[in-house]
Amino acid sequence: MLPGGPGIGSESLFGLADALDVPGTCWMVDLPGDGSNVSPPGAPKNPYDAWPRVLIEAAQALPNCVYLGHSTGGMYLLSVPELESLLVGLVLVSTAPDANWRAPFFEMTQRHPLPEVDAATRRYEAERTDERLRDVAVASAEWNFTPESVAAGRELLRRMPYNRAAVDWSDRNFDETYVHTWWPRSLPTLIISGAEDRIVQQTPWSQPAFQGPHILHQRVEGAAHFPWMERPDAVATAMRALVARMTPRP
């Protein structure tokens, strides 16, 4: 399981892992230099030199690997075509096929301004620390969650580890120019979209290029950018449907 962000720890996906009832083991992946993985053994001096291709290493280390990517994590997965031959399944949660989600997001923030975000951002720009980055994330809870889950979502964001260097790398090298470099030809794939997601627009997944007998689409009503927070049962049901389509390797 690869978290979004970047800059937020894989602990953000613990609730998703807890909601699932599928065979196997859930491994949380923090790329080197992201989340709390700040001094990984064997990483290059600049850990971001390995991004995002270091994802191959994790896939090669496990048998019958299913990668799940949330938000930007899913975008990283779709930027490493070598993964297709290493996986038995792919799960894309609240993510996008290219960077065109950014314009609708910024427009949304103008239509629904949060003064707390503006204030926290100013403090972060004046003092670029991981703690200030956390403040920005916590202040944005109303954008990330439906009204009934804002309180729980704010607490989730408050207790996460953050890493500003990962944010800076992605901002300079990935976010604005991202376009998926591969798409599963036959790999069982599940796309989970919160119907109320205001962060990453989910409409591109309806395009013909992203359809096929091996592709499952699950639009989760009443859920936002972290759909397992509002509708864990619906997410778990979708995952079970994907598992039924997967074929383990001998």
KOLVEX-183281 format. One record per residue (C-alpha): residue number from 0; x, y, z. Coordinates in pm, whole numbers, plus 50000, padded with zeros to 5 digits. Example, Ala and Ser with C-alpha at 12.3 -4.5 7.8 and 13.67 -1.06 7.14 Angstrom:
<pt><k>0</k><x>51230</x><y>49550</y><z>50780</z></pt>
<pt><k>1</k><x>51367</x><y>49894</y><z>50714</z></pt>
***
This chain:
<pt><k>0</k><x>50000</x><y>50000</y><z>50000</z></pt>
<pt><k>1</k><x>50151</x><y>50326</y><z>49882</z></pt>
<pt><k>2</k><x>50022</x><y>50647</y><z>50043</z></pt>
<pt><k>3</k><x>49930</x><y>50974</y><z>49879</z></pt>
<pt><k>4</k><x>50085</x><y>51309</y><z>49939</z></pt>
<pt><k>5</k><x>50365</x><y>51276</y><z>49890</z></pt>
<pt><k>6</k><x>50505</x><y>51368</y><z>50227</z></pt>
<pt><k>7</k><x>50246</x><y>51182</y><z>50434</z></pt>
<pt><k>8</k><x>50333</x><y>50850</y><z>50593</z></pt>
<pt><k>9</k><x>50186</x><y>50515</y><z>50500</z></pt>
<pt><k>10</k><x>50023</x><y>50520</y><z>50842</z></pt>
<pt><k>11</k><x>49747</x><y>50709</y><z>50661</z></pt>
<pt><k>12</k><x>49644</x><y>50373</y><z>50510</z></pt>
<pt><k>13</k><x>49621</x><y>50174</y><z>50834</z></pt>
<pt><k>14</k><x>49245</x><y>50227</y><z>50846</z></pt>
<pt><k>15</k><x>49212</x><y>50097</y><z>50491</z></pt>
<pt><k>16</k><x>49413</x><y>49787</y><z>50574</z></pt>
<pt><k>17</k><x>49198</x><y>49727</y><z>50882</z></pt>
<pt><k>18</k><x>48880</x><y>49749</y><z>50672</z></pt>
<pt><k>19</k><x>48984</x><y>49474</y><z>50431</z></pt>
<pt><k>20</k><x>48890</x><y>49108</y><z>50453</z></pt>
<pt><k>21</k><x>49104</x><y>48949</y><z>50182</z></pt>
<pt><k>22</k><x>49377</x><y>48684</y><z>50177</z></pt>
<pt><k>23</k><x>49737</x><y>48787</y><z>50218</z></pt>
<pt><k>24</k><x>49943</x><y>49037</y><z>50413</z></pt>
<pt><k>25</k><x>49927</x><y>49416</y><z>50393</z></pt>
<pt><k>26</k><x>50266</x><y>49583</y><z>50359</z></pt>
<pt><k>27</k><x>50290</x><y>49959</y><z>50404</z></pt>
<pt><k>28</k><x>50535</x><y>50126</y><z>50166</z></pt>
<pt><k>29</k><x>50712</x><y>50451</y><z>50250</z></pt>
<pt><k>30</k><x>50946</x><y>50542</y><z>49967</z></pt>
<pt><k>31</k><x>51297</x><y>50634</y><z>50084</z></pt>
<pt><k>32</k><x>51284</x><y>50987</y><z>50217</z></pt>
<pt><k>33</k><x>50906</x><y>50990</y><z>50260</z></pt>
<pt><k>34</k><x>50694</x><y>50974</y><z>50571</z></pt>
<pt><k>35</k><x>50896</x><y>50834</y><z>50860</z></pt>
<pt><k>36</k><x>51138</x><y>50647</y><z>50627</z></pt>
<pt><k>37</k><x>51404</x><y>50916</y><z>50654</z></pt>
<pt><k>38</k><x>51724</x><y>50708</y><z>50685</z></pt>
<pt><k>39</k><x>51662</x><y>50385</y><z>50493</z></pt>
<pt><k>40</k><x>51955</x><y>50141</y><z>50478</z></pt>
<pt><k>41</k><x>52103</x><y>50103</y><z>50133</z></pt>
<pt><k>42</k><x>51940</x><y>50414</y><z>49990</z></pt>
<pt><k>43</k><x>52145</x><y>50654</y><z>49774</z></pt>
<pt><k>44</k><x>52274</x><y>50974</y><z>49933</z></pt>
<pt><k>45</k><x>51983</x><y>51154</y><z>49773</z></pt>
<pt><k>46</k><x>51698</x><y>50904</y><z>49819</z></pt>
<pt><k>47</k><x>51479</x><y>51085</y><z>49568</z></pt>
<pt><k>48</k><x>51716</x><y>50982</y><z>49289</z></pt>
<pt><k>49</k><x>51542</x><y>50643</y><z>49311</z></pt>
<pt><k>50</k><x>51188</x><y>50782</y><z>49283</z></pt>
<pt><k>51</k><x>50951</x><y>50641</y><z>49166</z></pt>
<pt><k>52</k><x>51137</x><y>50344</y><z>49015</z></pt>
<pt><k>53</k><x>51224</x><y>50214</y><z>49361</z></pt>
<pt><k>54</k><x>50869</x><y>50076</y><z>49355</z></pt>
<pt><k>55</k><x>51008</x><y>49791</y><z>49144</z></pt>
<pt><k>56</k><x>51223</x><y>49678</y><z>49437</z></pt>
<pt><k>57</k><x>50924</x><y>49631</y><z>49665</z></pt>
<pt><k>58</k><x>50727</x><y>49443</y><z>49399</z></pt>
<pt><k>59</k><x>51018</x><y>49207</y><z>49334</z></pt>
<pt><k>60</k><x>51056</x><y>49132</y><z>49705</z></pt>
<pt><k>61</k><x>50712</x><y>48974</y><z>49745</z></pt>
<pt><k>62</k><x>50532</x><y>48684</y><z>49574</z></pt>
<pt><k>63</k><x>50189</x><y>48751</y><z>49421</z></pt>
<pt><k>64</k><x>50216</x><y>49123</y><z>49481</z></pt>
<pt><k>65</k><x>49913</x><y>49351</y><z>49454</z></pt>
<pt><k>66</k><x>50002</x><y>49720</y><z>49459</z></pt>
<pt><k>67</k><x>49752</x><y>49970</y><z>49599</z></pt>
<pt><k>68</k><x>49821</x><y>50338</y><z>49545</z></pt>
<pt><k>69</k><x>49625</x><y>50621</y><z>49705</z></pt>
<pt><k>70</k><x>49612</x><y>50959</y><z>49529</z></pt>
<pt><k>71</k><x>49968</x><y>51055</y><z>49423</z></pt>
<pt><k>72</k><x>50078</x><y>50704</y><z>49521</z></pt>
<pt><k>73</k><x>49864</x><y>50568</y><z>49239</z></pt>
<pt><k>74</k><x>50018</x><y>50817</y><z>48999</z></pt>
<pt><k>75</k><x>50364</x><y>50696</y><z>49092</z></pt>
<pt><k>76</k><x>50254</x><y>50338</y><z>49021</z></pt>
<pt><k>77</k><x>50129</x><y>50437</y><z>48676</z></pt>
<pt><k>78</k><x>50470</x><y>50594</y><z>48604</z></pt>
<pt><k>79</k><x>50664</x><y>50267</y><z>48632</z></pt>
<pt><k>80</k><x>50571</x><y>50035</y><z>48340</z></pt>
<pt><k>81</k><x>50796</x><y>49755</y><z>48465</z></pt>
<pt><k>82</k><x>50543</x><y>49690</y><z>48740</z></pt>
<pt><k>83</k><x>50292</x><y>49532</y><z>48504</z></pt>
<pt><k>84</k><x>50487</x><y>49207</y><z>48474</z></pt>
<pt><k>85</k><x>50556</x><y>49191</y><z>48848</z></pt>
<pt><k>86</k><x>50201</x><y>49222</y><z>48982</z></pt>
<pt><k>87</k><x>49897</x><y>48997</y><z>49007</z></pt>
<pt><k>88</k><x>49667</x><y>49292</y><z>49077</z></pt>
<pt><k>89</k><x>49653</x><y>49672</y><z>49087</z></pt>
<pt><k>90</k><x>49433</x><y>49899</y><z>49298</z></pt>
<pt><k>91</k><x>49403</x><y>50272</y><z>49225</z></pt>
<pt><k>92</k><x>49228</x><y>50475</y><z>49495</z></pt>
<pt><k>93</k><x>49135</x><y>50842</y><z>49446</z></pt>
<pt><k>94</k><x>49403</x><y>50888</y><z>49182</z></pt>
<pt><k>95</k><x>49428</x><y>51007</y><z>48820</z></pt>
<pt><k>96</k><x>49585</x><y>50916</y><z>48484</z></pt>
<pt><k>97</k><x>49753</x><y>51254</y><z>48437</z></pt>
<pt><k>98</k><x>49808</x><y>51596</y><z>48593</z></pt>
<pt><k>99</k><x>49485</x><y>51742</y><z>48455</z></pt>
<pt><k>100</k><x>49323</x><y>51691</y><z>48797</z></pt>
<pt><k>101</k><x>49519</x><y>51989</y><z>48929</z></pt>
<pt><k>102</k><x>49323</x><y>52268</y><z>48758</z></pt>
<pt><k>103</k><x>48982</x><y>52149</y><z>48890</z></pt>
<pt><k>104</k><x>49136</x><y>52113</y><z>49236</z></pt>
<pt><k>105</k><x>49267</x><y>52470</y><z>49242</z></pt>
<pt><k>106</k><x>48933</x><y>52594</y><z>49110</z></pt>
<pt><k>107</k><x>48759</x><y>52408</y><z>49393</z></pt>
<pt><k>108</k><x>48981</x><y>52575</y><z>49651</z></pt>
<pt><k>109</k><x>48880</x><y>52914</y><z>49512</z></pt>
<pt><k>110</k><x>48509</x><y>52827</y><z>49527</z></pt>
<pt><k>111</k><x>48539</x><y>52683</y><z>49878</z></pt>
<pt><k>112</k><x>48818</x><y>52878</y><z>50048</z></pt>
<pt><k>113</k><x>48941</x><y>52770</y><z>50391</z></pt>
<pt><k>114</k><x>49101</x><y>53064</y><z>50573</z></pt>
<pt><k>115</k><x>49276</x><y>52818</y><z>50806</z></pt>
<pt><k>116</k><x>49458</x><y>52669</y><z>50506</z></pt>
<pt><k>117</k><x>49571</x><y>53011</y><z>50388</z></pt>
<pt><k>118</k><x>49701</x><y>53100</y><z>50734</z></pt>
<pt><k>119</k><x>49875</x><y>52764</y><z>50779</z></pt>
<pt><k>120</k><x>50031</x><y>52792</y><z>50433</z></pt>
<pt><k>121</k><x>50172</x><y>53136</y><z>50514</z></pt>
<pt><k>122</k><x>50325</x><y>52998</y><z>50834</z></pt>
<pt><k>123</k><x>50470</x><y>52704</y><z>50642</z></pt>
<pt><k>124</k><x>50624</x><y>52928</y><z>50376</z></pt>
<pt><k>125</k><x>50784</x><y>53137</y><z>50651</z></pt>
<pt><k>126</k><x>50911</x><y>52831</y><z>50839</z></pt>
<pt><k>127</k><x>50930</x><y>52521</y><z>50620</z></pt>
<pt><k>128</k><x>50921</x><y>52245</y><z>50880</z></pt>
<pt><k>129</k><x>50744</x><y>51911</y><z>50886</z></pt>
<pt><k>130</k><x>50534</x><y>52037</y><z>51175</z></pt>
<pt><k>131</k><x>50414</x><y>52337</y><z>50974</z></pt>
<pt><k>132</k><x>50337</x><y>52103</y><z>50683</z></pt>
<pt><k>133</k><x>50121</x><y>51898</y><z>50918</z></pt>
<pt><k>134</k><x>49931</x><y>52214</y><z>51010</z></pt>
<pt><k>135</k><x>49849</x><y>52275</y><z>50643</z></pt>
<pt><k>136</k><x>49723</x><y>51919</y><z>50599</z></pt>
<pt><k>137</k><x>49509</x><y>51933</y><z>50913</z></pt>
<pt><k>138</k><x>49360</x><y>52266</y><z>50808</z></pt>
<pt><k>139</k><x>49255</x><y>52112</y><z>50474</z></pt>
<pt><k>140</k><x>49040</x><y>51839</y><z>50631</z></pt>
<pt><k>141</k><x>48713</x><y>51989</y><z>50505</z></pt>
<pt><k>142</k><x>48833</x><y>51945</y><z>50147</z></pt>
<pt><k>143</k><x>48939</x><y>51585</y><z>50203</z></pt>
<pt><k>144</k><x>48643</x><y>51440</y><z>50391</z></pt>
<pt><k>145</k><x>48265</x><y>51454</y><z>50390</z></pt>
<pt><k>146</k><x>48108</x><y>51665</y><z>50667</z></pt>
<pt><k>147</k><x>48028</x><y>51366</y><z>50887</z></pt>
<pt><k>148</k><x>48389</x><y>51243</y><z>50881</z></pt>
<pt><k>149</k><x>48576</x><y>51575</y><z>50904</z></pt>
<pt><k>150</k><x>48647</x><y>51536</y><z>51275</z></pt>
<pt><k>151</k><x>48787</x><y>51184</y><z>51233</z></pt>
<pt><k>152</k><x>48975</x><y>51292</y><z>50921</z></pt>
<pt><k>153</k><x>49130</x><y>51588</y><z>51097</z></pt>
<pt><k>154</k><x>49253</x><y>51359</y><z>51373</z></pt>
<pt><k>155</k><x>49394</x><y>51116</y><z>51114</z></pt>
<pt><k>156</k><x>49588</x><y>51395</y><z>50945</z></pt>
<pt><k>157</k><x>49707</x><y>51531</y><z>51280</z></pt>
<pt><k>158</k><x>49877</x><y>51208</y><z>51389</z></pt>
<pt><k>159</k><x>50054</x><y>51131</y><z>51060</z></pt>
<pt><k>160</k><x>50428</x><y>51174</y><z>51002</z></pt>
<pt><k>161</k><x>50510</x><y>51432</y><z>50733</z></pt>
<pt><k>162</k><x>50813</x><y>51495</y><z>50517</z></pt>
<pt><k>163</k><x>50852</x><y>51830</y><z>50344</z></pt>
<pt><k>164</k><x>51151</x><y>51715</y><z>50133</z></pt>
<pt><k>165</k><x>50927</x><y>51460</y><z>49959</z></pt>
<pt><k>166</k><x>50673</x><y>51732</y><z>49885</z></pt>
<pt><k>167</k><x>50944</x><y>51951</y><z>49736</z></pt>
<pt><k>168</k><x>51080</x><y>51670</y><z>49515</z></pt>
<pt><k>169</k><x>50739</x><y>51584</y><z>49374</z></pt>
<pt><k>170</k><x>50657</x><y>51950</y><z>49318</z></pt>
<pt><k>171</k><x>50977</x><y>52002</y><z>49117</z></pt>
<pt><k>172</k><x>50991</x><y>51672</y><z>48931</z></pt>
<pt><k>173</k><x>50652</x><y>51509</y><z>48899</z></pt>
<pt><k>174</k><x>50326</x><y>51679</y><z>48991</z></pt>
<pt><k>175</k><x>50279</x><y>51922</y><z>48701</z></pt>
<pt><k>176</k><x>50413</x><y>51698</y><z>48425</z></pt>
<pt><k>177</k><x>50269</x><y>51361</y><z>48526</z></pt>
<pt><k>178</k><x>50113</x><y>51147</y><z>48253</z></pt>
<pt><k>179</k><x>50068</x><y>50773</y><z>48304</z></pt>
<pt><k>180</k><x>50328</x><y>50575</y><z>48110</z></pt>
<pt><k>181</k><x>50145</x><y>50241</y><z>48113</z></pt>
<pt><k>182</k><x>49800</x><y>50095</y><z>48153</z></pt>
<pt><k>183</k><x>49720</x><y>49733</y><z>48240</z></pt>
<pt><k>184</k><x>49658</x><y>49522</y><z>47931</z></pt>
<pt><k>185</k><x>49518</x><y>49223</y><z>48119</z></pt>
<pt><k>186</k><x>49621</x><y>49273</y><z>48483</z></pt>
<pt><k>187</k><x>49317</x><y>49266</y><z>48714</z></pt>
<pt><k>188</k><x>49271</x><y>49627</y><z>48818</z></pt>
<pt><k>189</k><x>49036</x><y>49803</y><z>49058</z></pt>
<pt><k>190</k><x>48966</x><y>50177</y><z>49045</z></pt>
<pt><k>191</k><x>48802</x><y>50311</y><z>49361</z></pt>
<pt><k>192</k><x>48656</x><y>50662</y><z>49339</z></pt>
<pt><k>193</k><x>48479</x><y>50854</y><z>49612</z></pt>
<pt><k>194</k><x>48170</x><y>51016</y><z>49465</z></pt>
<pt><k>195</k><x>48240</x><y>51324</y><z>49680</z></pt>
<pt><k>196</k><x>48615</x><y>51347</y><z>49608</z></pt>
<pt><k>197</k><x>48703</x><y>51716</y><z>49580</z></pt>
<pt><k>198</k><x>49080</x><y>51668</y><z>49567</z></pt>
<pt><k>199</k><x>49140</x><y>51450</y><z>49259</z></pt>
<pt><k>200</k><x>48868</x><y>51464</y><z>48994</z></pt>
<pt><k>201</k><x>48757</x><y>51109</y><z>48909</z></pt>
<pt><k>202</k><x>48572</x><y>51166</y><z>48580</z></pt>
<pt><k>203</k><x>48872</x><y>51078</y><z>48354</z></pt>
<pt><k>204</k><x>48832</x><y>50711</y><z>48446</z></pt>
<pt><k>205</k><x>48510</x><y>50698</y><z>48244</z></pt>
<pt><k>206</k><x>48707</x><y>50738</y><z>47920</z></pt>
<pt><k>207</k><x>48710</x><y>50430</y><z>47691</z></pt>
<pt><k>208</k><x>49087</x><y>50390</y><z>47732</z></pt>
<pt><k>209</k><x>49036</x><y>50293</y><z>48095</z></pt>
<pt><k>210</k><x>48766</x><y>50031</y><z>48039</z></pt>
<pt><k>211</k><x>48800</x><y>49659</y><z>47980</z></pt>
<pt><k>212</k><x>48697</x><y>49318</y><z>48109</z></pt>
<pt><k>213</k><x>48992</x><y>49320</y><z>48350</z></pt>
<pt><k>214</k><x>48906</x><y>49663</y><z>48493</z></pt>
<pt><k>215</k><x>48666</x><y>49705</y><z>48785</z></pt>
<pt><k>216</k><x>48529</x><y>50050</y><z>48864</z></pt>
<pt><k>217</k><x>48384</x><y>50117</y><z>49208</z></pt>
<pt><k>218</k><x>48224</x><y>50456</y><z>49263</z></pt>
<pt><k>219</k><x>48164</x><y>50486</y><z>49636</z></pt>
<pt><k>220</k><x>47862</x><y>50701</y><z>49714</z></pt>
<pt><k>221</k><x>47893</x><y>50922</y><z>50019</z></pt>
<pt><k>222</k><x>48273</x><y>50896</y><z>50023</z></pt>
<pt><k>223</k><x>48542</x><y>51154</y><z>49953</z></pt>
<pt><k>224</k><x>48919</x><y>51146</y><z>49897</z></pt>
<pt><k>225</k><x>48979</x><y>50883</y><z>50167</z></pt>
<pt><k>226</k><x>48679</x><y>50664</y><z>50077</z></pt>
<pt><k>227</k><x>48747</x><y>50397</y><z>50338</z></pt>
<pt><k>228</k><x>48692</x><y>50660</y><z>50608</z></pt>
<pt><k>229</k><x>48328</x><y>50712</y><z>50514</z></pt>
<pt><k>230</k><x>48239</x><y>50378</y><z>50352</z></pt>
<pt><k>231</k><x>48479</x><y>50103</y><z>50465</z></pt>
<pt><k>232</k><x>48232</x><y>49824</y><z>50383</z></pt>
<pt><k>233</k><x>48195</x><y>49938</y><z>50021</z></pt>
<pt><k>234</k><x>48572</x><y>49953</y><z>49978</z></pt>
<pt><k>235</k><x>48613</x><y>49608</y><z>50133</z></pt>
<pt><k>236</k><x>48347</x><y>49463</y><z>49902</z></pt>
<pt><k>237</k><x>48523</x><y>49607</y><z>49598</z></pt>
<pt><k>238</k><x>48852</x><y>49455</y><z>49708</z></pt>
<pt><k>239</k><x>48694</x><y>49113</y><z>49747</z></pt>
<pt><k>240</k><x>48559</x><y>49141</y><z>49392</z></pt>
<pt><k>241</k><x>48910</x><y>49211</y><z>49265</z></pt>
<pt><k>242</k><x>49059</x><y>48917</y><z>49453</z></pt>
<pt><k>243</k><x>48809</x><y>48685</y><z>49285</z></pt>
<pt><k>244</k><x>48957</x><y>48785</y><z>48948</z></pt>
<pt><k>245</k><x>49322</x><y>48740</y><z>49038</z></pt>
<pt><k>246</k><x>49532</x><y>48434</y><z>48959</z></pt>
<pt><k>247</k><x>49822</x><y>48361</y><z>49196</z></pt>
<pt><k>248</k><x>50151</x><y>48268</y><z>49038</z></pt>
<pt><k>249</k><x>50281</x><y>47914</y><z>49102</z></pt>
***
